[in-house]
C-alpha cells in the first residue's frame, strides 16, 4: 500500500448525499478477479449515458477538475454494499482523498486498506466547499501528519480527527496482515483458552 | 455488572486491547462467496500465506449463479469467477457448496439453515448483508476484500468498539404487517445512517413475537440503516430453530450450549448509548418510492412533496429520486403500476416468505402486464417449498419458479429489470440501477409483492380477501 501524507490538488465537488457503492461501481464490473483497472468504471452510469457517451453535466466530465486527487461529497458517502471495488475504483481513477461530513462504516474501513484517506469535516465546512468548489475550482492541501485541510482560496485551515491507528497505517503504508502476525502468540493463546 | 448482549459477545472475542489501537477481535465463522473473495485468495498466494483456520470458513456461490438452466453460465467472466472460487477452496481446504450442490444458496440463508450461525459467535463475510446472522444473537457484519484476506490469514480483525443502540418495537403488529414492513418503517423514520458506528439490538414485544425467519429479515436490513450490525437476544425461539441442525451439537450437549446461548441475552437494566422506540401498531405495509431504503412510506400514503422538507438538499434529493423513479410529487402509492415482481433475496426468500406470497396468489393469476419470478433463497428452501406444492401454486398463477441465488436483487446474472421498468421487489436495496441500468425498484414484503403481481399495481394487502378470512 502506498503511504500518504500531503496531497495538494483541485477538489472535485460531488454535491450528493448518500452516495451508495452501487453508484461508485456498478455490479456489472464486479465479476473481474483483479484489484486493478476499475477506474474507468467509476460512477459509470452517472458519467455515461446508455450509449456510452459522456454526460457533460456530471462533475467527473468537467475538464476543470481533471487530474483532481481529492473528492468532496455530502453526508453518508459509500453506503450500501461492502464491495471493496468501490475504493479500488476511486483510487484507480486517481483520487487519494475523499472528504465528506460522514461515511458509511464498511466503506470508511475499506479506504484505509487501500491507501485512501477518508476525512470527516463538519457539515458547514462541506457545504461551503461544495458551493464554492462548483463555481470556481478550489485547491486544497491535505496534511495527514498535521490532520488539516487547507483551502488555497480563503486560507482557511480545517482540522480533522482520525484514529491514531488508521493514521499510522496510512502514513507508513503498512501491510496490516504482517502487523497482525506479530500477535500470533496472543491469537494462539486465545484459541487455546476458547478450546477449553 | 449488567451488560447488553453486544458487550457480552464483543468482550468474549477480544484477543488483545492496547491503548491507541482498535481491539483485535477473534472471528468464529467466515463465510465466503465468489464475488468478493478472489482478490483475497490471490493476496495470500502472492505473500505465500496460508488460511489459518480453514474449518472456520464456509463458501458458496450465489451472486452470479443463473436461476434458469444452472448447468450453463452465459457470461464467461462470471464463470471464471466461480471456477476461481472452486480452485481457491480446493487449494486452501475450504468447504464449498458449489452451484449444483444440495446445500447451495444465498450465503446468508444457508448459514442459519446449516446451523453454522449460532448465538454468541462473531461472523463475517465479504457482503454487507452479513448482518442477517445477528438474528441469532451473533455479532455479524460485512467486510471488504482486504479484511477477507486478513481473516483468512489471521482469523482476526482490528475493530473499533462500536456504540450500542436499542431499537425497541413495542406493542403488536397489525394483520398483514410483516417483519419487512417493520424494518422499512425503522429506516424511514430514523434515517439511512442512524446506525452508523453502532450495533443495533432490536427489542420489544413485536420483535419477541417474530419467528427466526422474520428476525433474519429485520437484522438483514440493519445495514440499510447504516449499522455495523443488528442483532436480537436469543430466546426459546432461537433455541428451537437451531435444535437438530447439522452443525449444532445434539443431546445433552445441545442443552448445555442452549443454556449458554440464553445467558447471552441483554441483562435487565443494561444501558445502551442510544434507544429509539417505535409503536408496532402504527406500522403499515410499506412501499419505497425513492432511490434509497429510507425513501418509503405506508401503502395508504403518497410520494412526498418538496414542501414536506425543510432543507434545500433534501428537496433536491427528492427531486432527483422521483425523476429517476418516474413518479410525481403527491402521487398515491396505490396508483403506481408495476411490470415486474421479484420474490427472492437474502431479505425475503425463506420458506415462510414463499408461503406468505403463495397464500396471496393461490387461485389468482398474475396481471397480464406483469412478469413475476420466485427465486428461493437456497436449494433447501426450494426442496421444502416443492414438498408443500408451493411451486405449483406459483406456476399456476403465472409466476416463474427458479433456482436459488441472489438473482434480481442485484442483477449480476441474467435476471435484470429493463431500463425504465418498475419492479415490486422483496429485496433490500432500491438504489439507482440496482436491478439493472435505469430499472426502478420498489421494496416491499413478500405478501405485498404477491398482491402487486396480481393487481398490476401496489395494493393494500390488508384489503386482500385471503387475509380477511
Interface residues (C-beta under 8 A of the other chain):
Chain A: X16 X17 X18 X20 X22 X23 X26 X27 X28 X30 X31 X32 X33 X34 X35 X45 X50 X74 X75 X76 X79 X80 X81 X82 X83 X84 X87 X102 X103 X104 X105 X106 X109 X110 X113 X114 X163 X164 X165 X176 X177 X180 X181 X183 X186 X187 X190 X191 X194
Chain B: X15 X16 X20 X21 X22 X24 X26 X35 X36 X38 X39 X42 X47 X49 X63 X64 X75 X77 X78 X80 X81 X84 X126 X127 X128 X141 X142 X143 X144 X145 X146 X147 X149 X150 X153 X154 X155 X156 X158 X160 X192 X193 X196 X197 X223 X224 X226 X228 X292 X313 X317 X320 X410 X411 X412 X419 X429 X431 X432 X433 X434 X437 X438
